[in-house]
Amino acid sequence: MRTRSPWVLGSCVLVTSLSALLAAGCEEPSAPLEDPPVTAPSIPWLDTGEPEIADPVIPWMDGEDGDPVTRPCPSSWTRRDGPAGAFCDPWPAGGRPRCEGATAIRPGESACMPIGRACPASGDFADDLPADALFVRAGASGDGTRDAPFGSLAEALASAEAGDTIAIARGSLEAVESVDVPITLRGACADETRLTGPLTIEGPVTIEDLSVTSATRAIVVQRGGLTARGVLVGDHTGRGIDLRAGINVLEDVIVRGGTGATASFEGAVHVVNGSLEASRLVIEGRAGFGLTVDLRASLTLSDSLVADGTASDTGPTAMILLRDGSMRASITRTVVENGVNQMIAANGGEVVIEDTLVQGARIQPGQMIAIGVTGFGSLVARGLRTHDIDGFGVASAGATVEIEDYVADGTHPMSVGLHAEEGSTMIARRARLGPIAIGARAFVRGALELEDARFTGATQYSMQANGEESIGTFRRVFVHDGRAGLRVGADASVDLEDAIFEDIAGSGIGDDGIGVYLRSHVTARRVRASSTANSCFAALQGGTLDLSDVRCSGADLGLVAAIGGSLVARRASIDTIALAALVSETGGSLVLEDATVRDVGPSENISAGVSINEGSSATLTRVRMSSIEGYGGACSDGEETPHLVLTDVLVHDATLGGLSTDCLVDLDRVEILRAGVAGISNTSPSTVFQVRDVRVIGTQPDPVDGRFGHGVHLVGGGTLRGTRLVIEDARGAGLLATGAGTSIELDGVWVSDVRAAACGAGCTGGGSGIVATEGASVRLTNVRSFDHEVAGIQLVSPATAELHLGWIYGNAIGRNLSPDLDATPLLDVTYLSNEVDEDRRGLALPAATLF
């Protein structure tokens, strides 16, 4: 490299020849050149490699299995490993066995067990009866003693007083129309004492160790209340146990089978205007509703099973129906499984659910609801799991829901873990969701607040907000191995903080870490996305996405704004992108501040650091792009011209070009280093570059054929104007303008060290600093063009050029012109230390077009 001369030499800058220089008393400068007056990109964090990006803070991921759910299993349940992590299994290995007769299995038990007391070893009556008990055996004719029992229940009741026990023998016995004495009815055992109903109760009554069947309702409590222990309600029509008043207690009770019209909400057990405390209750095989609670009633249910429901002919049903705004219910350590339509439906009232499993729901695909809360009711759930649901896990409309330690999965294509809509507010803390279709969703006018959640294997979206005024607030979430992370559309809004999206392995468009659509808005802080099928983050169709402290890697696309979408990202790291790190197209708007972009490509299509088109815009500030196997920046025109703005930007090692554009481009304090083919180039006459303080250094030839390597290459009518442009160490041409209408107008130009491209036979390697051909126009002020292998400036008719103030020196040829060109516009500079100042031979030119 030749010794350079100073950028400014006082009064000698106006001298136009060596002889004039000496006559003016100036000496040829011998000191090395100072750096040109170009302000370098201002990127305060550059020395550290990237901006200070705050990583997501998710404390529970530091644990052994990264599980946000912390609630321990009930003591008698077994902790097992499932597809999405550990779960609490109430059944023995292999699942719940089917029990018959007066046997049942309750959550936490290992086998079918008899209910109530064991049958006596001998005799017809229970062994441990009170001394004053009254005895009844069908067909007897005694006075109510053990040895001479009554022959009917009516006889025993006629003799009974409050507090008495009536012992019923093995075998079958007809019930009576009404029991209005506060007594105890006790069988020998539930499997062998059968009471044929209906049994109507008009006062506080206790029933133990017997079974009841009926052609209509089995047991009806009109007043007073019922206590039942070790009771089996078998075949019946309508309600199995109808509790219309009083304080009622069911322990170790089975209601199996039965049918009833759904229009009147007839259930296996029905509570209205009273209370029920039930433990170890089993309701199985019900056609219609299972357990219904209504009209100012209250329910306490624990260690119970409601299972194997079937649809009735009159419409959809629920395994447990809780209705009326004054109703209160508590459900603990209970399993609701294998039902139809809704498993637990709460239409108003207050419901608390703890350590409960709801699973295996089927009827109209996609319409199944494990737990539904509506009618301004409320639900508090702790330690809940919904499994294998063909619809919604927990759904609310117009209600308030609070959930802690929730586990959900579902195999149906429409399964949803959490769903809030129609004015409902759902708050969920510590949740594990998946595999499932949609993990958590805020729908039309619903609000969902989710904290500490892990999503696995979502077949549609892990999180979604969709519909008018729906709101999502998501904190500390981890999304793994699903189709899409967060999808927001149709006027929804989401606030996301501390999130990780990994292995979003969908099938293409829409399978993003975050996708915002249709006038929706998302604000996201401290987010990381990696290995996503489509893009890390996308704003489309009028959606807006505001990001800060984000990382994106291993995606086809990095950040996307399209179809009127708007994306703003502050403090970002984007790497290992197959196609384009930054995309703005079809009216999109992309703003990126304080970011690194690296390792883009290769791709079957042409890769780019930033790609824009069709009336879109991209504004990059304090950004470093490096290792791009494609273009650093590319844009293509359409009906509306795109606009690319780079301020304080570094573009390093882009193999096909630093910037290759067909749009409006503003460059302010930009450095392009080691670009392939061309540092800056255009693809159409609509391209306009506005530059200030731009450096293009070390441009490399095309890696395929060795051609090009130009610093700045404008063709076919493109325009470049501005101040302070530096081009160093290029191949072929430093500043090249070719074609009619192509125009370059600059104040402060430094072009040095251009060498011929070593492109082999049939290729013109060039080697000149400033080149204008085929009708292009160049006007440069305060120009330096030096140390080139061929010429400082090369001009071919009918191209035109004007040079004012500066130096052309240290070249083989100062100016190389077509024979017919007037050199006067090129003489307002100093030609110094060139082997030849002027040459008219019409030397071969570097290739005029890159495409």
Beta strands, then each sheet from edge to edge (+ up, - down):
strand 1: 78-82
strand 2: 85-89
strand 3: 103-104
strand 4: 113-114
strand 5: 134-136
strand 6: 165-168
strand 7: 171-174
strand 8: 184-187
strand 9: 193-196
strand 10: 199-201
strand 11: 205-213
strand 12: 219-221
strand 13: 226-233
strand 14: 241-243
strand 15: 246-256
strand 16: 267-272
strand 17: 274-284
strand 18: 289-294
strand 19: 298-302
strand 20: 305-307
strand 21: 318-323
strand 22: 328-332
strand 23: 335-339
strand 24: 342-347
strand 25: 350-361
strand 26: 368-374
strand 27: 378-389
strand 28: 391-397
strand 29: 400-409
strand 30: 416-421
strand 31: 425-433
strand 32: 436-442
strand 33: 447-456
strand 34: 458-466
strand 35: 471-482
strand 36: 486-489
strand 37: 493-504
strand 38: 514-516
strand 39: 521-532
strand 40: 535-540
strand 41: 544-562
strand 42: 566-585
strand 43: 589-600
strand 44: 607-613
strand 45: 617-628
strand 46: 630-636
strand 47: 643-654
strand 48: 657-661
strand 49: 664-673
strand 50: 678-682
strand 51: 688-697
strand 52: 710-715
strand 53: 719-728
strand 54: 733-738
strand 55: 743-752
strand 56: 768-773
strand 57: 777-786
strand 58: 791-795
strand 59: 800-809
strand 60: 813-817
strand 61: 828-832
strand 62: 836-839
sheet 1: 1+ 2-
sheet 2: 3+ 4-
sheet 3: 5+ 6+ 8+ 11+ 9+ 7+
sheet 4: 5+ 6+ 8+ 11+ 13+ 15+ 17+ 19+ 22+ 25+ 23+ 20+
sheet 5: 5+ 6+ 8+ 11+ 13+ 15+ 17+ 19+ 22+ 25+ 27+ 29+ 31+ 33+ 35+ 37+ 39+ 41+ 40+ 38+ 36+ 34+ 32+ 30+ 28+ 26+ 24+ 21+ 18+ 16+ 14+ 12+ 10+
sheet 6: 5+ 6+ 8+ 11+ 13+ 15+ 17+ 19+ 22+ 25+ 27+ 29+ 31+ 33+ 35+ 37+ 39+ 41+ 42+ 43+ 45+ 47+ 49+ 51+ 53+ 55+ 57+ 59+ 61+
sheet 7: 5+ 6+ 8+ 11+ 13+ 15+ 17+ 19+ 22+ 25+ 27+ 29+ 31+ 33+ 35+ 37+ 39+ 41+ 42+ 44+ 46+ 48+ 50+ 52+ 54+ 56+ 58+ 60+ 62+
end
